Amino acid sequence: MKIRSGFVSNSSSSSFVLAFSEKPGSKEELHELMFGKEEREFHSPWEWNKYSTSTTNIAEAVFVQLGKQLSLDDILEEFTSGHLDGISLDWNDPSMPDCWIEDENGNEVYNPKYKEWMDAEGEKEKIRALEYFNRWNCPDDQVFFRVEFADEDGSFGSLCEHGGIFENIHHVQISHH
């Protein structure tokens, strides 16, 4: 489990775990998997945003991010790195202790019970992540890769993050809002 501290902006990013029968060997091969053979314009799904770009541009942006193949441990780490329904910590859990408490002198001090609780929740997240992976409706013998897009990268990044570009690929989207 990762905790975000410091300045938090209103922008968002999402990572995607993508599953393939084998790593695409070229951006053209990836394009065919994502969109078919024909290049076309991919339009924003929002009426208020008229942005569009070519499917070739999108496939290229995804292809350049396909790095090393993910191990199961890498996938589980990714699943617990942001918000994924059914895995992530419930910040409204009434059993969560306060992070800061007052000592006998009225000074605010770190609550050791908070760390114990968070450590236990982190272990539960790992278990839920493995259960999620085992339920993922993904064919056997797949190889997995991670890509990331953010709306802070402008209209292109926003379209790739929120526009459904992976609808033809087995994937999981992890929100890092």
C-alpha positions in Angstrom: 0.0 0.0 0.0 1.3 3.4 -0.9 0.3 6.6 0.9 0.5 9.9 -0.9 1.8 12.8 1.1 2.7 16.4 0.4 1.0 18.5 -2.3 -1.8 16.7 -4.1 -3.1 18.3 -7.3 -6.5 18.0 -8.8 -5.1 16.2 -11.8 -5.4 12.5 -12.2 -3.4 9.6 -13.7 -4.1 6.0 -14.2 -1.9 3.1 -14.8 -3.1 0.2 -16.9 -2.0 -3.5 -16.6 -2.3 -4.8 -20.2 -2.5 -8.5 -21.1 -1.3 -9.9 -24.4 -0.6 -13.4 -25.7 2.9 -12.1 -26.5 4.5 -8.7 -26.4 3.6 -6.7 -29.6 6.7 -6.5 -31.8 5.8 -3.1 -33.4 3.5 -0.2 -33.0 1.6 -1.4 -36.1 1.0 -4.8 -34.5 -0.2 -3.1 -31.3 -2.4 -0.8 -33.4 -4.1 -3.8 -34.9 -4.7 -5.4 -31.5 -6.2 -2.1 -30.1 -8.1 -0.7 -33.1 -7.9 -3.1 -36.1 -5.8 -2.6 -39.3 -7.3 0.7 -40.4 -6.1 4.0 -39.0 -8.9 6.3 -38.0 -9.5 9.3 -35.8 -10.2 8.5 -32.2 -12.6 11.1 -30.7 -13.1 12.2 -27.1 -16.2 10.5 -25.7 -17.3 13.7 -24.0 -19.5 16.2 -25.8 -17.9 19.1 -24.1 -14.4 18.1 -25.4 -14.0 17.9 -29.2 -10.4 16.6 -29.1 -9.4 13.8 -31.4 -6.2 12.1 -32.5 -5.3 9.3 -34.8 -5.3 5.7 -33.5 -1.7 5.5 -34.8 -0.7 8.3 -32.4 -2.4 6.4 -29.5 -0.8 3.0 -30.4 2.6 4.7 -30.6 2.2 6.3 -27.2 1.3 2.9 -25.7 4.0 1.0 -27.5 6.8 3.2 -26.3 5.7 2.5 -22.7 5.8 -1.3 -23.1 8.8 -2.0 -21.0 9.7 -5.1 -19.2 7.2 -7.9 -18.7 5.5 -7.8 -15.3 5.8 -10.6 -12.8 2.9 -11.6 -10.6 4.5 -9.6 -7.8 4.8 -6.6 -10.0 1.1 -6.9 -11.0 0.0 -7.2 -7.4 2.1 -4.2 -6.4 0.5 -2.2 -9.2 -3.0 -3.3 -8.1 -2.3 -1.9 -4.6 -0.6 1.3 -5.8 -3.7 3.3 -6.3 -7.5 2.9 -6.2 -9.0 -0.3 -7.5 -12.5 -1.2 -6.4 -12.5 -4.2 -4.1 -8.8 -3.9 -3.2 -8.1 -0.5 -1.9 -8.3 0.6 1.7 -11.6 2.0 2.8 -10.7 5.4 4.2 -14.1 5.6 5.9 -13.6 2.4 7.9 -14.8 3.3 11.4 -12.2 0.9 12.9 -9.3 2.9 11.6 -7.5 4.6 14.5 -6.6 8.2 14.4 -3.1 8.9 13.1 -2.4 11.5 15.7 -3.5 11.5 19.3 -2.8 13.6 22.3 -0.3 12.5 25.0 -0.8 13.0 28.7 0.6 16.6 28.3 -1.8 17.5 25.6 0.8 17.3 22.8 -0.1 15.8 19.5 1.8 12.6 18.9 1.9 9.8 16.3 -0.4 6.9 17.3 1.4 3.6 17.1 -1.9 1.8 16.8 -2.4 3.6 13.5 0.7 2.1 12.0 -0.2 -1.4 13.3 -3.7 -1.0 11.7 -2.3 0.3 8.4 0.3 -2.6 8.3 -2.5 -5.1 8.8 -4.6 -3.4 6.1 -1.7 -3.5 3.7 -1.5 -7.3 4.1 -5.2 -7.5 3.5 -4.8 -5.4 0.3 -2.2 -7.9 -1.0 -4.6 -10.8 -0.4 -7.4 -8.9 -2.1 -5.1 -8.0 -5.0 -4.3 -11.7 -5.5 -7.9 -12.7 -5.3 -8.7 -10.0 -7.9 -6.0 -11.2 -10.2 -7.3 -14.8 -9.9 -10.9 -13.6 -10.8 -9.7 -11.4 -13.7 -11.4 -12.6 -16.9 -8.1 -12.9 -18.8 -7.0 -15.8 -20.9 -4.3 -18.1 -19.6 -0.7 -17.8 -20.7 -0.7 -14.0 -21.1 2.2 -11.6 -20.6 1.6 -8.4 -18.8 2.8 -4.8 -19.2 2.2 -1.5 -17.5 1.5 1.9 -19.1 0.4 5.1 -17.6 -1.5 8.2 -18.8 -2.4 11.4 -17.0 -4.9 14.2 -17.7 -2.2 16.7 -16.7 -0.5 15.9 -20.0 -3.3 17.7 -21.8 -6.1 16.5 -24.0 -4.1 13.6 -25.4 -3.2 12.3 -22.0 -6.8 12.8 -20.8 -8.2 10.9 -23.8 -5.8 8.0 -23.2 -6.6 7.9 -19.5 -10.3 8.2 -19.7 -11.3 7.5 -23.3 -11.5 3.7 -23.3 -8.6 3.2 -25.7 -8.0 -0.3 -24.3 -11.6 -1.7 -24.8 -10.2 -4.4 -27.2 -7.4 -5.5 -24.9 -7.6 -7.3 -21.6 -6.7 -4.7 -19.0 -7.1 -3.3 -15.5 -7.1 0.4 -14.9 -5.7 1.6 -11.5 -6.6 5.2 -10.6 -4.0 7.4 -9.0 -6.2 10.4 -8.4 
